[in-house]
Amino acid sequence: SGGGGYMAMKSAGALLTTTYLEAMNVTVYKKSYEETEDGTTESQQEEFNKQVLDVAHGEDPVGKLSRSIAPEIFGHEDVKRALLLQLVSGCERKLPDGMRIRGDINVCLMGDPGVAKSQLLKYISSVAPRGVYTTGRGSSGVGLTAAITKDVTTGDLALEGGALVLADRGICCIDEFDKMDEMDRTAIHEVMEQQTVSIAKAGIVATLNARAAVLAAANPLWGRYNRKKSLSENINLPNS
């Protein structure tokens, strides 16, 4: 149609249709830390830098910033400080021989039901410029790392990134971490340490960047934390 925003094109000799979208402007919803300065005037940037310096040189800047994380949740001062350090992350080191040492911090919140673990995860995923929220029961190892898909029109194989790849340079929040299958949980080990996703399936051999920090939340083994037992006896996770 003449004034339509999108229209269907009929492929030759098939009943499938391909939908394409005509756009005049594209706005990026989630930006990375390096792109946050774009689109601001010089006066706005100076005012922002002044506010940052006021907090940095003020009294207890770490405590003030940690109290700003999920302010509607009372308490959890130590947990909020740990989440603040994860948002800031450490320094990434690249050695002369090419080896790279990650600077991202991985955090696992282990606590009783009803202590606002999921609320903290949802808040962190919304605050981080590139945050992805998912649950352990509704996620598979392929959905977290990468999947091989087949195009219905051309029949070609394509590689689609999962939640950890989409959260590159950001934070991936995984709720109900203890409810995940063991095989799916082992797919996250490479991302947490090497920060890459290696794929060798269906003739496709590729390595995708997944420089994401993992924030997981889980419940203890017996439903509630038993202080009479050791830490390893309360956690329903393997040692690795």
N, C-alpha and C positions, 0 to 999 in steps of 0.2 A: 504494500500500500504506500501511498505517497508520503503521508505524515507519520507513519508508524515508527516506533523506536526499534523494533526487531521484527524479523520476518523469517520464514522457513524457506530453505532452498531444497528443491527436490533433486536427489541424486539419481543419476542415470541408471535405469534398469533395476531399481530397488524401491522398496516401500519405505525406507528410512529417510528421515529429514534431518538436516543439520541446522541448528539455530545459531545465528550470529547476532551480536549486539552492536549497534552503532552508538558511540558515546562521544560527547563533545568535551567532557572533562572527567578526569579520574582523580579521586581524592584518596590518599593512603590513610587507612583507618588507624593502624598501629605502626608507629615509627620506631626506629632504633635510637640509641642514645646519641649517636653522632648526627642524626637528622632533626633533632628537636629544635635546633636554632634556626632552621629554615622558616621563612615566612614571618619573622618577627622584625620589628623596626629597631633601629639603634637605641632609641630611648627606652623601649621595652626591655631590650637586652641589658642595658645599664641598670635599670631598676631591678631586674631579676638577679644580676650579679651582686647588687648591693644587699638584697635580701639574703642571698646565700652567704655573703661575708658576715652579715649580722648574726646569722645562726652559728656560723663556724667559730666566730670570736666571742660568742655569748657564753653564758654559764651552762655547762653540761649539754653540749650539742648532741652527743650520742643519745642521751636520755630524752631530749626534746624530740628528736627524730623518731626514736623508737615508740614514744607515746603517741605519735601521729599515725602509726600503723594500726588500723582497725580501732579507732578511738571508742567505738561503741562497746567494745569488749573490755571488761574490767579485769585488771591484773595481768598475769602472764608477762611480767616485765622481762624476765630472762629469755623467754621464747621470742618476744618481739625484738629484742636486741640481736638474737641469732638471725632472725629473718631480715633485719636491717643489714647485717653483715653479708648475708647472701645476696641481697639486692645490689649492694656496692661491689661485692666480689673482691677477690685478691688480684695480684699482678701476674699476668701471664708471662712466662719466661721462655725465650727461645735460645737454646744453647748454640755454640759455634758449629757443632757437628750436625745441626738441623733438627735435633730433638726438641720437642715442644712440651713444656710442663704447664698443665692447666692452672688457671687461677680461679675457676668457678668453685663454689662451695655447694656440696650436696647435703641436704638436711632431711632427716626423717623424724616426724613428730609421732611419738608413741604415747597414747594416753587413753583414759577411760572414755566411754561414750558420753556425749553431752558436755564436753569441755571446749567447744568451739574450734575444733581442729579444721573442719570443713569450711567454716566461715573465714578463718585465717587464710586458707588456701585460695578461696575465691577472691579475697581482697588482694592478695599478692598477685594473682593472675591479672587482675584489673589494673593494678598500679604499675606493674612492669610494662615498659613500652612494647615488648613482644612476649606476651604470656599466653600459655595454653593450659586449659583445665580439662582433665579427664579423670575417669574413675577406673579402678583396677578391674572390677568385674566386667565392665563394658568395653575393655580394651584388650586387644590381642597383641602378641609380639610383632606381627606384621603391621598392625595399625599404629603401633608406636614408632617403628623404625621406617620401613619402606615396603611398598607392595608393587608387584608386577601386574599391570592391567592391560587388557586388550581393547584396542579401539574398535568399536562396532562398525564403523564405516570403512576404514582402511584395512583392518585386521592386523595392524602393526602392534607390537608390544611396547608399552611405555612404562616408565618408572615414576611412581608417585610417592612423595615423601609423607611420612607419618607425623605424629604429634611432636616427637623429639626433633625431627628435621625442621618442622615449621617453627619451632621455638628456638631456632638458631640465634645466638647472641641474646637470649632471653631466659625465661624460667618456665619449665614444664612442671605443672602441679598434678600429682597423681594421688587421688583419694582412694581409700580402701585398698591400700597397698598389700595388705596381708591376704586379701581375697583373690589375688591374681594367681594364675597357674604357674607352676615352677618353670616350665619351659618358656613362658612369656616373660617371666621376670629376669631370666638369664639374658634376654635380648638387650636389657638396659645396661648390662655390665660394661660393654664396650663403649657406650655413650658416656657413662659416668667417668671412665678412666681415660680412654683415648680420644673421646669427643668426636668420633666419626662413626658412620654406619657403613659397613662393607656388605655389598650385595653381589652374589654370584648365582643367578637363577636364570633359566630359560635363555641362555646365550648372552645375558647382560651381566657384565662385570663392572662395577662402579663403586666408588667411595664417596659418600655424601658427608658434608660437614654438619655436625650436630653439637655445636659449641653452646650447649644449654646446661643450666644448673637444674638439678632435679630436686623438687620439694615433695616429699611423700608423707602421707599420714596413714597410720595403721592403729589397730586396737590390740591390746595385749592378748595373750593366749587364752586366758580364762575369762575373758570379757572385761574384767577389771584387774588393775595392777595389784599383785600380791606382794606386799612389802617383805614378807617372810621368805620369799624366794629370791634367787639371784636374778641379775638382769637377763642372762641368756635363757633362763627358765621362763621368764615372762614374755619374751619376744617370740612370736611364731614365725620366725624367719631363719633361713640357713645362715651359717657363719660367714659365708662368702658374700 
